[in-house]
């Protein structure tokens, strides 16, 4: 098997800007005796709020100012149903030196401080999202017609428009390859654009969510998560809030439960076996699991790694961690960089997602770690992407 480099394998995340690379290369390979010409054409394509951001404290630039964080939950405020209190604290955001799976964009670590906040104990479920849609009539991005004029802004100039049969509402699904995979760089072997796939039909138009009300809602683009948050009076977590909460009170921990990788199958829904051909289901689930199927971390958070990726509100900027470490200060309630930057996907605007999913495996995507992070374009939704919400008190 041809293995990609560590950064290539672990930092790539499929999004809507590569849908046409997957689709068109397959379509044209059936129609042409020289399919490599079409594959080459699309290989030129890039590889790769909840409401407004919270107001940044004046202490954000805090080299000389004392740091004071909200740790204890105010006595006058009760925890909302389904949420847990995350006490504030100061920590090193980013990968530990001892983390063998860490990649470049998780380093160097930098010091941040966050005030306490309420966070959903689980990912938002199908039942919860259904109530939101019923009350508001909201239509998700995956259910809407694809706007080619908007899509091509994220592609290299001159990218040809695919056939209208391709530009239909849908989303990306994982499909186990029928033949042995020899090159893990070729993600078209296990990703499939499925017309009609969306949160109501997570495996395609013939599927539904009956009996899966307690599963995490998926096929959720960024604005879909934001819309839910606005309806619920909440917001998405910042990357710093998410990572601090995922640690569960353990400062020097690679995983939410500590540093013991050998208990991964008992603590999270990931890919056990060899990705993408063999899932031995040692963790109990081949696909998504009902929320709270695994023990919580020290703060009471279930599935904070594994199961599905989770949106944060921070822009993904490949230079951000280096810039923050070079500043040598402590940011108070950081909200991430001011703009997006991904040299592998320069045309797209991307947010940070965290936590990994049921597809994460040590030989491809070891993102079931608290420091793991990926970039995802705003309009992209997949079957392993959801979210949870924050309720701040300051």
Secondary structure by P-SEA (a helix, b strand, c coil): cccccaaaaaaccccccaaaaaaaaaaaaaccccaaaaaaaaccccccccccccccccccccccbbbbbbccccccccccccbbbbbbbbbbccccccccccccccccbbbbbbcccccccccccaaaaaaaaaacccccccccccccccccccccccccccccccccbbbbbbbccccccccccccccccccccccccccccccccccccccccccccccaaaaaaaaaaacbbbbcaaaaaaaaaccccccccccccccccccccccccccccccccccccccccccccccccccccccccccccbbbbcccccccaaaaaaaaacbbbcccccccbbbbccccccbbbbbccccccccccccccccccbbbbbcccccccccccbbbbbcc
